[in-house]
Amino acid sequence: MKNKMPPLQGMYYFYVAAEQGSLKLAAEKLFITPAAISQQIRLLEQWLGTDLFIRQHRKVVLTDEGVLLFDQAAKGFSHIFEGVRLLSSDPNPEQLSVSTLPSFAQNWLIPKLISFREQYPQISILLEPSNRLIDFQQSSVDLCIRYGEGNYSKVEAHWLMDDAIYAVCHPLYQKNNGIYKISDLSKAALIEDMWPDMDWKLFLSHFGYSGGCSTLKYSGSHFVLEGALAVQGVALVRHSVAARYIKEEKLVCIGEMAVRPKYKYFLCAPKSYFKREKIQHFHTWIKQEAELFREQFPIQAEMIDTKK
């Protein structure tokens, strides 16, 4: 039994000829000459050491060996065609499923989605809040928005926007505790996120200061933000999730310093997914929204870059 691959071109020509029952019809379907298809099938028969067709005047009839090979070839090419279809088509073109960080969804994306719906009313949106990168082969998710370094395996990552980290608190907390500068944080209750770059000691080290004790730790920026809004202390937050609360004067920045983290926001999906029309629409729209956000909510602080 041979364990090497047969001539694949000959295999496909044989499959089409057997399906059509005619070398002439197969040649027309493949846009080649009957002589070319006959030659490739001859080479395949020589490789296999057996005849696959009984050649008649206007048609070809499969031999017993040909019937056996055709049955298996039909299954194999069916799987190949299905794989190509899955890569190039969208199984649900009218619904866009987006996985993103809960904090980003709640404080940045959801308030803006009305404009996407106005532009593309035929596309329904399904948001799935998650901090994990999705296994696209095991999920119906179309697109992930992730905050990281962008070097994710098995997906293509498109940069969306940078961010900044700074300290905020409720205006009442600021007034009651006299906290206006970074140096005042030594007398503050500090609210901290469990995310790796949201570390108070790391943040303060960039400015040569020490702070008070981290009395509250939450797993998730949206909880940290809620803590600050509830007058629990000073929170370390990302500009993307806090900017609108500062503009509404529900939160105030402490000091005039911010850190640019090594992490950024990326749109992530298998490369072929970015060919889907609904994802192209969403990609264009969210890039425009990110640019508009940078214009409407500029960072009013001195930025310090860090790769730590």
N, C-alpha and C positions, 0 to 999 in steps of 0.2 A: 504493500500500500504506500503510495507516495505521500510524503508529508510536506512537500513544498507547494507553494501557491501555483496554480495553473495560470496560463496567460489570461489576465483579467479582461483585456479587451475582447479576446476570443470568447470568454465566458459570457460577457454581456451581449455580444452579437448572437451567440447561440441562443441565449434566453429570448431575445427579441424575435429571432427567426422561428423558434419553437412556438412562441406565443402567437405569431402571425400565421404560421403554417406555410410560409413562403419566403424564399430568399429575396424575391423581387419586392414584396410588400415590406419586408424588414429593412431593405436598403432604402426604400422611399421614406420610411419612418425615421431612419437615422441620417438621411441626406448624404448617403454614400452610394457607390455603385454596387450592383450585385456581385461583381467580380471581387471587390474588396472584402465584402462580408463573407463570401465563399472561401477566400484565402485564409482569413482569420479563423474560421471554423475548422478548416483543414488542419491548421497548425495546432488547434486545441485537440482535435482527434488524434493527431500524431503524438502529442504530449501524453494523452490518456491511453493510447494504444488500442483504441476501439472506435468503431463507427457510431455516430450519434444520430445520423439521419439516413433514411432511404430516400434518395433523390429521385423524384419523378418529374414529368415534363413541366407542370405548372405548380407543383407544390412539393413540400418535403414532409415525410412521415417519420416520427421518432422511432428509433430502435428501442429495445427493452432497456439498454443502457442509457439511451437518450431520455426516456421517460423518467428513470431514476434520477438522473442529473438535473433534469428540468424541475422536478418537484422540489429539490433542495435549493436550486438556484432561485426559484420563485420566492421561497421563504427568505433567503439571504438578501435579495434585492428589495424585497418588501420592507425589511428592517432598515436597510440603507435609505430608502425613499422616505420612510417615516422619520428617521433621524434628521434628514435634511429639512423635512417639513417643519419639525419642531424647532429647528434652529432659525428658520427663515420666516415662520409665521407666528401670529399671536393668537393663542387659543381663546383669549377673552379681550377683544379689542375695545370694548366699551367700558371696561373697568380697569382702573389703575390701582394696584395694591402697593403701598409704600410703607416700608419699615423704617422707623426713625427713633431717635432718642426721645423718651417721654418729655423731657424738659424742652427740647427743641420743638417738638410737636405742639405742646401746650402754649409756649410763650413766643414762638416765632412763626411757625408754619400755619397753624390753624387760623390765626387772625387774618392771614393773607389769602387763604384759599378761595374766598369769595370772588376774587378777580380771575382766578383760573377757571372757576365754574362759569363765570360770565363769558369768558372767551371760548370755552370748550364745554358747552352744556351737555353734549352727547357722551362725555366721559364721566363716570362716577368714580369717586375716590374712596378707597378703603385704607385707613391708617392703622398700622400695627405698631404700637409702642414697644420698643425692645432695644437693649444695649448690645445685643449679640449680632454678629454678621450672619446673615441667613445662608443656609445651604440651599441654593437655588434649585438644585436637582430634586430636593425633597419638599419644596415649598411652592405655593402659587404666587409668592411675592414677585413683583416686577422690578422693584428698585429699592435700594437701601440708601439712607442718608446717614453717614457715620462721621464721628468726630475722632480723628486719629492721625496717623502718619501717612495713610494712603497706600501702604505697601501690603495690600491684602492679596492672598493667593486665590487663584481661579476666578477672579473678577477683574474688570477694568474699573479704575477709579478716576473720576473727573473732579478736579478741584472746584469747590463751590465758593468758599470764602474763608478768610482768616478770622481770628477772634482775639479778644483781650480779656485779661483777668484783673479785677480790682475789688476793693472793699466797699460795701454799702451797708446802710442800716435805715431804719425808719426815722423820719425827722424827729419824732417824739423821743426816741432812744438817744439820738444825737444831742438834743437839747438837755435832757435829764442827766446825761453822763458827761457832757462837755467834750465830746469826741468830734474833732474837726480835722485833725492831721494824723498822718501815719504814726507819729510818735505818741499820740493819745491812745493808741490801741492797747497800751500796757494796762489800762484800767477798764478794758472792755471784755465782755463775754463774747467769745468767738464761736461762730457757727461754721462748721467745716463739712465739706462733701467728701465722700470716700473715694472719689475719682482720683487717679494718681497725681495729676498736675494741680489739683485743688488743695494744696497743702499750705497751711498758714506759715509754718516755719520756713519753708522754701520761698514763699512769697516775700516774707519780711526780710529774709537774708539778702535779697537783692537791694534793699535800701539801708541795710546796716542797723535794723531795728529788731527788737524783741516785742512780743505782744503778750496779752493776757492768756488765760487758760482757755483751751478749747472745751467748752462746757457741753456742747451739743454736736453730734456727728450724725449726718443723715446719708443714706445711700440714694443719691439722686439730686440733681441740681434744683428740680422743682420743689423738693422738700426744703432744701436750704433757703430757697427764695421765700417760701411760705413762712419759714422761721423768722426771717428778717422782717417781713410784712406784719408778723404777729408781735413785733417789738421784743424779740427774744435776745437780740444781740447784734453783733456786726458779722455779716456774711461775706465770704469770698465767692464771687460770682463771675460768670462769663457775660461779656457785653451783649451777646446775642439774645440771652434770656432776660436780662435786666434792663435793657435800654428803654423800653416803653414805660416801665414803672418809674424810671428816673424822670422821663419827660413829663409824666403825669404827676410828678412830685410826691409819689407814694414812697419812694426811696431816695436817699441822697448818697453821693459818693463821699468817701472819706479820703481827704488829701487829693492831690492832683497827679497821682502816679498809677501806672498800670503795667502789667507784664504781658508781653506777647508770647503765648505758649508755643511749644513745638507742634502741638496738635492743630489740625484744621478740619473743616467740614468737606466731605467728599460725597459725590453721588457714585454709588457702586452697583454693578450688575455684570453678568456675563457680557462679553463684547457684542455678541449677536443681538442682545436685548436692546441695545442702543439704536438698532435699526427699526425698532417698532415705532410706528407713527405716534402712538400716545405718549411714549417715553420721550421722543423727540420734541413733542409739544411741551411736555412738562419740563424737560431740560432747558429749553429756550425760556420758558416762563420763569422758572426759579432763578436762573442766572440774572434775568432782568430784575427780579425782586431783590436779589442779593445786592445788586448795584444800587438800586433805589434805597435800600436799607443803609448802605454806607453813606449815601448823600443826606438822608434824613436824620440819621443818628450817628453823627461823627463822634469819635472818642475824644472827649474833652479832658485828656490827661496826657502826661508825658509818658511815652512808651519805652519800655526796656525790653529788648530782645533777649531770649534765653533759649538754650537747647538742653538744659538740664532736665 
